[in-house]
Amino acid sequence: MTDEALAFWLREPGSGEIRPVQLPDPRRDEVVVRTLYSGISRGTESLVFRGGVPESEYPTMRAPFQDGDFPGPVKYGYLNVGVVESGPSTLRDRLVFCLYPHQTRYVAPARAVIPVPDGVPAPRAVLAGAVETAVNALWDAAPRIGDRVSVVGAGMVGCGVARLLAGIPGVTVTLVDVNTGRAETAAALGVDFATPERAPGEQDIVVHTSATAAGLQCALDSLAVEGTVVELSWYGDTSVTVSLGGAFHSRRLALRASQVGAVAADRRARRSSADRLALALELLRDDAFDALLTGMSEFRELPTVMAKVADGSIPALCHVIRYDGAACSA
């Protein structure tokens, strides 16, 4: 083994680069991980890449193993799957997920890595962060058997929410997006699809993930009396305007935020973040989640790829980054 690695850094908004990294000597309670795959969390990482994190949210938006500070230089990311090269015997040679940035090898506390269950391919495991967010959203939303639920915004997280909802008996799920190409994704996830103009009304719950004012308005307009919008979008420094006049008050509609940074309130005393992440990885045994993996590039291409994801020229759900040796080790 070598004590050197390579990592992707945002040098300044709109410009990324790969830099050498000197690894620290691991302590007894730490592991050394060789990365096989990482995933680009399109919404958040695009916003970070563009420099859209408001200064007031710099502390809140720090990733668990972030180096540097917003707006840059900063090493940012949190969807990493690799093999433990050294560490406690119970983890050595295991495939693990960690909320670590895009880096070829890294040292982290052993408690920060979660073993990937058998039956979950390494590339699919990068979705653990998105599915963990979806789990938290459904703990917040508390859907019931027979509910009518829409998900507005067919990105990585929205699609993850839709797939989990599809497993609840009697729940009717509609994935809503302006991109009609997402109809094929919805079919693979086992849910209905609609454009915003054809979004069903009288919904008990609408989960909003599009990060647009139009999407949020569509979500509110889709609710039944006393229905709830669960807002998963994060807008960064963008102002959002929606109509809370009209029937918003008379229909007693509700708008509540859900965010993965804290375990949902009614589970917090009984579930830890590690429990939630382990559950997400178990749920990824489901082959349907492969529909969210819409492209793959090599690590050396990441500066160019990240720019293309951020400007929309790579219209990915989850774009996977492959590292040297992944093909023969996954």
C-alpha positions as CSV (number, residue, x, y, z in Angstrom):
1,M,0.0,0.0,0.0
2,T,1.0,3.6,-0.5
3,D,0.1,6.5,1.8
4,E,-0.8,8.7,-1.2
5,A,-4.2,9.1,-3.0
6,L,-6.0,11.3,-5.5
7,A,-9.1,13.4,-4.7
8,F,-11.5,15.6,-6.7
9,W,-11.5,19.2,-5.4
10,L,-13.7,22.2,-6.4
11,R,-10.9,24.8,-6.9
12,E,-13.5,27.6,-7.3
13,P,-17.1,27.8,-8.4
14,G,-17.3,26.2,-11.8
15,S,-13.9,24.7,-11.9
16,G,-12.7,21.3,-10.5
17,E,-9.4,19.5,-10.4
18,I,-7.8,16.3,-9.2
19,R,-5.2,16.8,-6.5
20,P,-2.8,14.5,-4.7
21,V,-3.6,13.7,-1.1
22,Q,-1.3,12.5,1.6
23,L,-3.1,9.9,3.8
24,P,-2.5,10.0,7.6
25,D,-1.3,6.9,9.4
26,P,-4.5,5.0,10.4
27,R,-5.2,4.5,14.1
28,R,-6.4,1.2,15.6
29,D,-10.0,2.3,15.3
30,E,-9.7,3.4,11.7
31,V,-9.9,1.8,8.3
32,V,-8.1,2.3,5.0
33,V,-10.5,2.1,2.1
34,R,-9.8,1.7,-1.6
35,T,-12.6,3.3,-3.6
36,L,-14.3,1.3,-6.3
37,Y,-17.2,3.6,-7.2
38,S,-18.5,7.0,-6.1
39,G,-21.8,8.7,-7.1
40,I,-22.5,12.3,-8.0
41,S,-25.4,13.6,-5.9
42,R,-26.6,15.7,-8.8
43,G,-28.8,18.3,-7.0
44,T,-26.6,19.2,-4.1
45,E,-23.2,18.7,-5.8
46,S,-24.3,20.8,-8.8
47,L,-25.3,23.5,-6.4
48,V,-22.0,23.3,-4.6
49,F,-20.1,23.3,-8.0
50,R,-21.9,26.4,-9.1
51,G,-21.1,28.2,-5.8
52,G,-24.8,28.3,-4.8
53,V,-24.5,27.6,-1.1
54,P,-25.5,30.7,0.9
55,E,-23.0,31.8,3.5
56,S,-25.6,31.4,6.2
57,E,-25.7,27.6,5.4
58,Y,-22.0,26.9,5.2
59,P,-21.9,25.1,8.6
60,T,-25.1,23.1,7.9
61,M,-24.1,22.0,4.4
62,R,-20.7,20.6,5.4
63,A,-20.3,17.0,4.3
64,P,-19.2,14.5,6.9
65,F,-15.6,14.2,5.5
66,Q,-15.4,17.5,3.7
67,D,-12.0,19.3,3.5
68,G,-11.8,23.0,2.7
69,D,-14.6,25.5,2.9
70,F,-17.4,26.9,0.7
71,P,-17.3,28.3,-1.9
72,G,-13.9,26.7,-2.5
73,P,-11.4,25.3,-2.6
74,V,-13.4,22.4,-1.2
75,K,-13.4,18.6,-1.4
76,Y,-17.1,17.6,-1.3
77,G,-19.2,14.5,-1.8
78,Y,-20.8,11.7,0.1
79,L,-21.6,8.6,-2.0
80,N,-18.5,6.3,-1.8
81,V,-18.2,2.5,-2.1
82,G,-14.9,0.7,-1.7
83,V,-13.0,-2.2,-0.2
84,V,-11.4,-2.1,3.3
85,E,-7.7,-2.6,2.8
86,S,-6.7,-2.5,6.5
87,G,-8.5,-2.1,9.8
88,P,-10.4,-4.3,12.3
89,S,-10.6,-7.9,11.2
90,T,-14.4,-7.8,11.0
91,L,-14.2,-5.2,8.2
92,R,-11.0,-6.2,6.4
93,D,-11.6,-7.0,2.7
94,R,-15.3,-6.1,3.1
95,L,-17.2,-4.0,0.6
96,V,-18.4,-0.9,2.4
97,F,-20.3,2.4,1.9
98,C,-19.1,5.6,3.4
99,L,-20.2,9.2,3.2
100,Y,-16.8,10.2,1.8
101,P,-16.0,12.5,-1.1
102,H,-14.5,11.4,-4.5
103,Q,-11.1,10.0,-3.6
104,T,-9.1,7.0,-4.7
105,R,-8.2,5.9,-1.1
106,Y,-9.0,7.3,2.3
107,V,-8.7,6.8,6.0
108,A,-11.9,7.0,8.1
109,P,-13.2,5.8,11.5
110,A,-14.3,2.2,11.4
111,R,-17.7,3.3,12.7
112,A,-18.2,5.5,9.7
113,V,-18.3,2.6,7.1
114,I,-21.3,0.4,6.7
115,P,-20.8,-3.1,5.1
116,V,-22.7,-3.5,1.8
117,P,-25.1,-6.5,2.1
118,D,-24.6,-9.6,-0.1
119,G,-26.8,-9.2,-3.2
120,V,-26.2,-5.4,-3.6
121,P,-23.8,-4.8,-6.5
122,A,-21.1,-2.2,-5.8
123,P,-22.2,0.4,-8.3
124,R,-25.8,0.2,-7.0
125,A,-24.6,0.7,-3.5
126,V,-23.6,4.3,-4.2
127,L,-27.4,5.0,-4.1
128,A,-27.4,4.4,-0.3
129,G,-27.3,8.1,0.4
130,A,-30.3,8.8,-1.8
131,V,-32.3,5.9,-0.4
132,E,-31.4,7.0,3.1
133,T,-32.9,10.4,2.3
134,A,-36.0,8.7,0.9
135,V,-36.4,6.6,4.1
136,N,-36.2,9.7,6.3
137,A,-38.7,11.4,4.0
138,L,-41.2,8.6,4.4
139,W,-40.7,8.6,8.2
140,D,-41.6,12.3,8.1
141,A,-44.5,11.8,5.6
142,A,-46.0,8.7,7.4
143,P,-48.0,7.4,4.4
144,R,-50.8,5.0,5.2
145,I,-52.3,2.0,3.4
146,G,-54.4,3.2,0.5
147,D,-53.0,6.7,0.3
148,R,-52.8,8.6,-2.9
149,V,-49.3,10.0,-3.2
150,S,-47.4,11.9,-5.9
151,V,-43.7,12.6,-6.1
152,V,-43.0,15.8,-8.0
153,G,-39.5,15.7,-9.4
154,A,-38.0,12.6,-10.9
155,G,-34.4,13.0,-9.8
156,M,-32.4,10.5,-7.9
157,V,-34.0,11.2,-4.5
158,G,-37.5,11.5,-6.0
159,C,-37.2,8.2,-7.8
160,G,-36.0,6.6,-4.6
161,V,-39.0,7.9,-2.7
162,A,-41.3,6.6,-5.4
163,R,-39.9,3.1,-5.3
164,L,-40.2,2.8,-1.6
165,L,-43.8,4.1,-1.7
166,A,-44.6,1.5,-4.3
167,G,-43.9,-1.2,-1.7
168,I,-46.7,0.0,0.6
169,P,-49.9,-2.0,0.1
170,G,-52.7,-0.1,-1.6
171,V,-50.7,3.1,-2.1
172,T,-51.2,4.7,-5.5
173,V,-47.9,6.4,-6.6
174,T,-47.5,8.9,-9.4
175,L,-44.1,10.3,-10.4
176,V,-44.4,13.8,-11.9
177,D,-41.8,15.5,-14.0
178,V,-41.5,17.9,-17.0
179,N,-39.2,15.4,-18.7
180,T,-41.4,12.8,-20.5
181,G,-38.4,10.5,-20.8
182,R,-38.8,9.8,-17.1
183,A,-42.0,7.8,-17.9
184,E,-39.7,4.9,-18.7
185,T,-38.0,5.2,-15.4
186,A,-41.3,5.4,-13.6
187,A,-42.4,2.1,-15.3
188,A,-39.1,0.4,-14.2
189,L,-39.9,1.6,-10.6
190,G,-43.5,0.2,-10.8
191,V,-45.3,3.6,-10.5
192,D,-47.4,5.8,-12.7
193,F,-46.1,8.9,-14.5
194,A,-47.5,12.3,-15.3
195,T,-46.4,15.6,-16.6
196,P,-47.2,18.6,-14.3
197,E,-50.2,19.5,-16.6
198,R,-51.7,16.0,-16.0
199,A,-50.6,15.6,-12.4
200,P,-53.4,13.9,-10.4
201,G,-55.3,15.9,-7.9
202,E,-56.8,15.0,-4.5
203,Q,-53.5,13.6,-3.3
204,D,-53.2,12.7,0.4
205,I,-49.4,13.4,0.3
206,V,-47.1,15.0,-2.2
207,V,-43.3,14.7,-1.9
208,H,-41.6,17.5,-3.7
209,T,-38.0,17.1,-4.9
210,S,-37.7,19.2,-8.1
211,A,-36.0,22.2,-6.4
212,T,-38.2,24.6,-8.5
213,A,-40.9,27.0,-7.6
214,A,-43.1,25.6,-10.4
215,G,-42.7,22.1,-9.0
216,L,-43.6,23.2,-5.4
217,Q,-46.7,25.0,-6.8
218,C,-47.7,21.8,-8.7
219,A,-47.3,19.9,-5.4
220,L,-49.5,22.2,-3.5
221,D,-52.1,22.3,-6.3
222,S,-52.3,18.5,-6.3
223,L,-53.3,18.1,-2.6
224,A,-56.7,17.0,-1.3
225,V,-58.2,18.9,1.6
226,E,-55.9,18.8,4.6
227,G,-53.2,17.1,2.5
228,T,-49.5,17.6,3.1
229,V,-46.5,18.5,0.9
230,V,-43.3,17.1,2.2
231,E,-40.5,19.4,0.9
232,L,-37.2,17.6,0.2
233,S,-35.8,20.2,-2.2
234,W,-33.0,22.5,-1.1
235,Y,-32.8,25.7,-3.0
236,G,-29.5,27.1,-1.8
237,D,-29.4,30.9,-2.4
238,T,-32.4,30.8,-4.8
239,S,-35.6,32.6,-3.7
240,V,-38.8,30.7,-4.2
241,T,-42.2,32.2,-4.7
242,V,-45.5,30.2,-4.4
243,S,-49.1,31.1,-4.0
244,L,-50.4,30.6,-0.5
245,G,-53.6,32.6,-1.2
246,G,-56.6,31.1,-2.9
247,A,-57.5,27.7,-1.3
248,F,-54.4,27.2,0.7
249,H,-56.0,28.2,4.0
250,S,-59.6,27.1,3.3
251,R,-58.4,23.6,2.3
252,R,-56.1,23.5,5.4
253,L,-53.1,22.4,3.4
254,A,-49.7,21.7,5.1
255,L,-46.2,22.3,3.9
256,R,-43.3,20.7,5.9
257,A,-39.6,20.3,5.4
258,S,-37.8,17.0,5.5
259,Q,-34.0,16.9,5.6
260,V,-31.6,13.9,6.0
261,G,-29.2,15.8,8.4
262,A,-31.3,14.6,11.4
263,V,-33.3,11.4,11.8
264,A,-37.1,12.1,11.5
265,A,-38.4,13.3,14.9
266,D,-40.7,10.4,15.6
267,R,-37.9,7.8,15.0
268,R,-35.0,9.8,16.6
269,A,-35.2,8.1,20.0
270,R,-35.2,4.7,18.5
271,R,-33.1,4.9,15.3
272,S,-29.6,6.3,14.8
273,S,-28.2,7.6,11.5
274,A,-26.2,4.4,11.2
275,D,-29.4,2.4,11.6
276,R,-31.0,4.4,8.9
277,L,-28.1,4.0,6.5
278,A,-27.9,0.3,7.1
279,L,-31.6,0.0,6.3
280,A,-31.1,1.9,3.1
281,L,-28.4,-0.5,2.0
282,E,-30.7,-3.5,2.8
283,L,-33.4,-1.9,0.6
284,L,-30.9,-1.7,-2.3
285,R,-31.2,-5.5,-2.7
286,D,-34.1,-4.4,-5.0
287,D,-33.0,-4.7,-8.7
288,A,-35.4,-1.9,-9.7
289,F,-33.0,0.7,-8.3
290,D,-30.7,0.0,-11.2
291,A,-33.0,2.3,-13.2
292,L,-31.4,5.2,-11.3
293,L,-27.9,4.5,-12.5
294,T,-27.9,6.4,-15.8
295,G,-24.2,6.8,-16.7
296,M,-20.6,6.0,-15.7
297,S,-17.3,7.7,-16.2
298,E,-13.7,7.2,-15.1
299,F,-12.3,9.0,-12.1
300,R,-9.8,10.9,-14.2
301,E,-12.7,12.4,-16.2
302,L,-14.4,13.8,-13.1
303,P,-13.5,17.5,-13.4
304,T,-15.1,17.6,-16.9
305,V,-18.0,15.3,-15.9
306,M,-18.9,17.3,-12.8
307,A,-19.1,20.5,-14.9
308,K,-21.4,18.8,-17.4
309,V,-23.6,17.4,-14.7
310,A,-23.9,20.9,-13.2
311,D,-24.8,22.6,-16.4
312,G,-27.3,19.8,-17.4
313,S,-25.4,18.6,-20.5
314,I,-25.2,15.2,-18.7
315,P,-28.9,14.7,-17.6
316,A,-28.1,12.0,-15.1
317,L,-30.2,10.6,-12.3
318,C,-27.1,9.1,-10.6
319,H,-23.9,9.4,-12.6
320,V,-21.4,6.8,-11.3
321,I,-17.6,7.4,-11.1
322,R,-15.5,4.3,-11.6
323,Y,-12.0,4.0,-10.1
324,D,-9.0,1.9,-11.3
325,G,-9.5,-1.8,-10.5
326,A,-13.2,-1.5,-10.0
327,A,-14.2,-3.8,-12.9
328,C,-12.2,-6.7,-11.5
329,S,-13.0,-6.1,-7.9
330,A,-16.7,-5.3,-7.8
